[in-house]
Amino acid sequence: MAEKEFEGDDPMEFVAHRFPVPPGVDIDAEMARCFIEEFALMGMPKEKVFHIFSSRFFAGTHAVLEARGEAFIRGLIDGVYGPARALEVQ
């Protein structure tokens, strides 16, 4: 917790902004893929990435999961990481 009270006009306050995108751009897919690529570059396993989308604690990623569904998110994850491979039994 900060040592002082928060101020209403604090210049360091987080503020979200929307911006226009050209018609036909799937902004949910672009944003989700960007998150997934960042997590992949950090070395995070696929299932942990999906867990982040599943957790209500992560509002941005969870909103995309709620809007588009599990299959959509898993498809994006597979697009970044590659599809799951079957284990070969010898």
N, C-alpha and C positions, 0 to 999 in steps of 0.2 A: 504494500500500500504506500502511496505517496506520503511524504511528510507534510504536505500542505493540501488544503481543500482544492478540488477541481474547480476551474473557472469556466463559465459559459462560453467565453470567447478564446479558449485555449488554442493557440496556433498549432500545437502538436497533437490535437485531437484527431483520431482516425475518422475520415469521412469517405463514404462510398459515392461514386458518381457513375451514372450510366452514360453511354455515348452511342450515337447512331452508327449502325453498320449497314453496308450495302444490302439490298434485297438478295435473298438466296443464301446468305451466310448463316450457317448454323452456329450461333454464338455459344450455345451450350456445349457443343462438341469441341469447339476451338478452346474454350476455357478449360474443360475437363481434360482434354488431351495435353494442354500446357501443364496442368498440375501433375498428371501422370508422368510426363517426360521429366519433370523436375525430380519427382520421387525416384524414378528409375535411375537418373544420374547420381542420386545420393546412395544408390545401392539397395533401396528398399525392395523387399520381396513383393511379388504380385498380390498375394493374399492380404498383406498389410496395407497395400494401396487400396484394395477394395474395402477393407475395414474402415479406412478414413472416410470413404464415401458413405459407408453405412452408419457412421457415428453422427448423431445429432450435434455433438460438440463442434464439429467442423461444418458450419452453416452453409458455406458456399458449395462445397463438394456434395453435401447431403441434399441440398436443393436440386442439384442436377439429377441425382439418383431418384429422388421423389418424382421429379417431372418426367424423366425419360425411362426409368426402370433399370432393373438389374442387368438384363441382357445387353442394353445399350452400353452401360459402364464396362461390363466384362468384355464386350467387343472392342472398346477403345483400349482397354488394358492389353488385350491380346494383340492389338495393332501396334502397340509400343514394344511390348516384351516378346511378342511372338506367341503363337498358340501353344497350349500345354501339349507336351509330347507324352505318348504312352511309354511306360517303362517296358524295356525289353527283358524278357525272362530267358535265361540261358540254361 
